[in-house]
Amino acid sequence: MGDCLVDDSWTIDKGMTLSVLRNPLRTRLHTTGERPFVVPPHWHTMHDEHHVVLKGTLFVTQDRVRKVVRPEDGPLLTRRGVVHSLEISAGEEAIIEETTLQGDEVTEQKTIFFRNLFFPGVRESFLSAMQVFYHGDGYPELPIGIRWLEWLMVVFVGGWVAPLLGYRLPDKRLRMDPKRFPSKTN
């Protein structure tokens, strides 16, 4: 179902679809429960995330505190700098929506981040994934949990090594951090 670079809905794994919805702009994950959905621990410097569970159960860990989020719980906010992970168990259908609190421009960048991350082959390549993280304000938590080292790994590997070796973003519009990628109008 769909090409992640051009369509507004595409398959990311067996039984999992990611969609870009408008008015208001947001991404929607729909999983049928055939497989678990897991986003490993990571953090952001430039944006806050807002998750809404429309159906099913989402397990969110924020700074090592695990929360169970269901539709009746309302929106869940994850502030920038908070290490967080997401999990949906196998065996349960779930629908989750995500936006950023910084408005449509940043949420649009987040949708481009997902388009790049779920492009075929990107998640299977460490260099490609780090390049997407570099351009998309994502920093995976390392087991030792030293933030400056996590930041440095993404900047060095994703910003320098990957491009030097010829890696390119599938969708080159991804430019989440205005300090790294200033607007051409400024």
Secondary structure by P-SEA (a helix, b strand, c coil): cccccccccccccccbbbbbbccccbbbbbbcccbbbbbcccccccbbbbbbbccbbbbbbcccbbbbbcccccbbbbcccccbbbbbbccccbbbbbbbcccaaaaaaaaaaaaaaacccccccaaaaaaaaaacbbbbbcccccaaaaaaaaaaaacccccccccccccccccccccccccccc
